[in-house]
Amino acid sequence: MDATTLLITVYCLIDDLLADRRLRQRGPQPVLSDPEVLTIECVGEFLGIDTDKGLYEHFRRHYRDWFPALGRIHRTTFVRQAANLWAVKDQLRQQLLSQVGFDPQVSILDSFPMPVCRFGRAYRCRRLAGLAALGRDEGAKQTFYGLRAHLRVCWPGVICDARLAPANLHDLAMAEELLAGAQGWALGDRASWSPIRAELLADQGVWLLAPPSRSAKGPRPRVPGRLVQARRRIETVIGQLVERDHAKRVWARDAWHLWSRWQRKLLSHTLAVHLCQQHGLGSLRFADLITD
């Protein structure tokens, strides 16, 4: 489909999901409807436009005929309305998960860093004060100041749960939260391995498979090759969030805008997976979804 068809498809899908739902208890209705705002955010993220200013200017310039009310409101009004819909984005993603095909018995855990500023400015950075912290980026082999995004992805690549935490919080502390209510196999890396935590998870029906740390003593269990290949799928999902949605760029200065933009990226990714499955494509073949 082309970009215009994608825009119409996403709008109709979101409008159907929001049908007969009252999002405001009082006050006048906004000039730009909530389905229009959510459509602009989701399609814009899919196209690689991740800033609020970029979304506003792009759709006002190229799709003003489709969103005439966008020309009558200020950019700050659009940003404020989008941020106020953070809970609606999370609810829409949960609704979409019931329509997306995935295997809940296979969960994959991993995380990636989200720097707030350059390390040299960390001592005087006030952005996201109280949330950001110093942590270790094992991929870049360096210390950074910011957050870590923790994901639980189910096969074949559907984000079922995602949390933001300070960078100094270990992956083990988040694994239990991510796997709350889950069943089946959980595939992790060395940072997710703990014999004690594995026993606790086994009591709730979750079998944690992760390579032990290099300093661990005793025999090391051998993980089947097919599970190793399955675990690499989360690297594809993280790559899409980082490369297409620019998830490592923390533009927000407060938790309100941060959480809204994070939910926007998750909703856009789930929508893309849903559309790929609806059109008979691979669940993560986003590049084949739009044609010239």
Residue pairs with C-beta under 8 A, 6 or more apart in sequence:
1 9
1 279
1 289
1 290
1 291
2 290
2 291
2 292
3 43
3 47
3 290
6 43
6 46
6 275
6 289
6 290
7 39
7 43
7 63
7 66
9 275
10 39
10 42
10 43
10 271
10 275
11 35
11 36
11 39
13 271
13 274
14 35
14 38
14 39
14 42
14 92
15 35
17 92
17 95
17 96
18 34
18 35
18 88
18 92
23 34
23 85
23 88
30 37
30 81
31 69
31 72
31 73
31 77
32 67
32 69
32 70
32 73
32 77
32 78
32 81
33 69
34 81
34 85
34 88
36 67
36 69
36 70
37 78
37 81
37 82
37 85
38 85
38 88
38 89
38 92
38 267
40 55
40 59
40 67
40 70
41 55
41 82
41 89
41 264
41 267
41 268
42 264
42 267
42 268
42 271
43 268
44 50
44 54
44 55
44 58
44 59
45 244
45 245
45 264
45 265
45 268
46 244
46 268
46 271
46 272
46 286
47 58
48 244
48 245
48 246
49 55
49 58
50 245
50 246
50 249
50 251
50 261
50 265
51 251
52 75
52 78
52 79
52 82
52 251
52 261
53 75
55 78
56 70
56 75
56 78
56 79
57 75
59 66
59 67
59 70
60 67
60 70
60 71
63 70
64 70
64 71
70 78
79 257
82 260
82 264
83 256
83 257
83 260
84 260
85 260
86 256
86 259
86 260
86 263
89 260
89 263
89 264
89 266
89 267
90 263
90 266
90 267
92 267
93 263
93 266
93 267
93 270
96 267
96 270
96 271
96 274
97 158
97 160
97 270
99 274
100 158
100 270
100 273
100 274
100 277
101 277
101 283
102 154
102 155
102 156
102 157
102 158
102 160
102 283
103 154
103 155
103 156
103 184
104 154
104 160
104 182
104 183
104 184
105 183
105 184
105 185
106 154
106 155
106 184
106 185
106 187
106 230
107 152
107 153
107 154
107 160
107 178
107 179
107 182
107 184
107 185
107 186
107 187
107 206
108 152
108 153
108 154
108 155
108 186
108 187
108 188
108 230
108 231
108 233
108 234
109 150
109 151
109 152
109 153
109 171
109 175
109 178
109 179
109 186
109 187
109 188
109 189
109 192
109 234
110 150
110 151
110 153
110 188
110 189
110 234
110 235
110 238
111 148
111 149
111 150
111 151
111 171
111 174
111 191
112 139
112 148
112 149
112 151
112 238
112 241
112 242
112 247
112 248
113 135
113 137
113 139
113 140
113 144
113 146
113 147
113 148
113 149
113 167
113 248
114 146
114 147
114 148
114 149
114 164
114 167
114 247
114 248
114 250
115 144
115 145
115 146
115 248
115 250
116 125
116 127
116 128
116 132
116 145
116 146
116 147
116 250
117 125
117 127
117 145
117 146
119 142
119 143
119 144
119 145
121 145
122 134
122 145
125 132
125 145
127 250
127 252
127 253
128 146
128 147
128 250
128 252
128 253
128 254
128 255
128 258
131 147
131 164
131 166
131 255
131 258
132 145
132 146
132 147
132 166
132 167
133 145
133 146
133 166
133 167
133 168
133 169
134 143
134 144
134 145
134 167
134 168
135 143
135 144
135 145
135 146
135 148
135 166
135 167
135 168
135 169
136 142
136 143
136 144
136 167
137 143
137 144
138 191
144 167
145 167
146 167
146 250
147 164
147 165
147 166
147 167
147 250
148 164
148 165
148 166
148 167
148 169
148 171
149 162
149 163
149 164
149 241
149 247
149 262
150 162
150 163
150 164
150 165
150 171
150 174
150 178
151 159
151 161
151 162
151 178
151 234
151 237
151 238
152 159
152 160
152 161
152 162
152 178
152 179
152 182
153 159
153 160
153 233
153 234
153 237
154 160
155 230
155 233
156 233
156 282
156 283
156 284
157 233
157 234
157 236
157 237
157 273
157 283
157 284
158 270
158 273
158 283
159 237
159 266
159 269
159 270
161 178
162 262
162 266
163 174
163 177
163 178
164 258
164 259
164 262
165 173
165 174
170 191
171 188
171 189
171 191
171 192
172 191
172 192
172 194
172 197
175 186
175 188
175 192
175 197
175 201
175 208
176 197
176 200
176 201
179 186
179 201
179 204
179 206
182 206
183 205
183 206
184 205
184 206
184 207
185 206
185 207
185 209
185 227
186 192
186 201
186 206
186 207
186 208
186 209
187 209
187 210
187 227
187 230
187 231
188 208
188 209
188 210
188 231
189 210
189 211
189 231
190 210
190 211
190 212
190 213
190 214
192 208
192 210
193 208
193 210
193 211
193 212
193 213
193 216
197 208
198 207
198 208
201 207
201 208
202 208
209 223
209 227
211 220
211 223
212 220
212 221
233 284
236 284
237 269
237 284
240 269
240 284
240 286
241 247
241 265
241 269
242 248
244 286
245 265
245 268
245 269
247 262
247 265
250 258
251 257
251 261
252 258
252 260
252 261
272 286
272 289
273 283
273 284
275 289
276 282
276 283
276 284
276 285
276 286
276 288
276 289
277 283
279 289
281 288
281 289
282 288
